[in-house]
Amino acid sequence: MTPFDRPPVGMNLARTSKVVAQAFDAALVEAGGTLPVWLTLLSVKSKELANQRELAGMIGIQGATLTHHLNAME
């Protein structure tokens, strides 16, 4: 078997990432949470952030989206 007979490493990595992400999402839903809420709580716990803009940037979402998630957590 030559290296060209196997799927590229990047393809395997992408598939594995998708499976892991789906399993993690399912575990969060089972616990009553979501990925954005988990990321928000994790970011708040692990960093000292001055404002919502910094928190949104750290999570990788827009400020308005963060506001939506924060309101849902209340």
N, C-alpha and C positions, 0 to 999 in steps of 0.2 A: 504494500500500500504506500503510495506516495503522499506527500503533504497536500497535493491537489485533489486527492480523493476524499479528503475530510472537509467538513464545513469550516469556513474561516473562524478563527478564534473570536472575532468580533460578533459574529452571528450567534455563536454559543453563549457569549456573554450577554447579549441582548435578550435572548430567550430566557436565560437564567434570571436576569434582572426582572423580567416581566413576571415570572412565576413567583419569585420572592416578594415582589411588590403586591401581587394579588393575595398571597397568603397573609402578608402583614395587614393589608386593608381588611381582610376578612376577620382577623383577630381583633382589630380596632373596633369594627362594627359589632362583633360579639360582646365586646366590653362596653358598648354604648358610646363609642367615640368615632372620630374621623381623623384622617391624616392631617388636615389643616389645623384642627384643634390640638392634636398631639404635638405638631411642630411648634405651635404657638406656646403651649405650656412648657415644652422642652427649652425653647429659646429664652423665655422669661426666667426659667429656673437657672439656666447656665450662664447667662450674660447680664451685665448691668446695662440696660438700654435707657436712653434719655427720653425717647418718644415713640409713638406708633409708627412713624415713618421708618425709623431704624429697625424696629421689629419686623415690619413688612418686608424691608429689604433683606434682612437676615433669612427670612423664611422663603423669599422669592416670589412674593405676591404683591399686588397693588394695595395701597392704603385703604381704599374703599372696600376691597375684599376682606382685609383684616378687620375692619370695623364690623362688617357683617358677621364674621366668626366670633368676634368679641361680644357682640350683642347677643348672639345665640347662646353663648356660654353663661350669660347672666341668669 
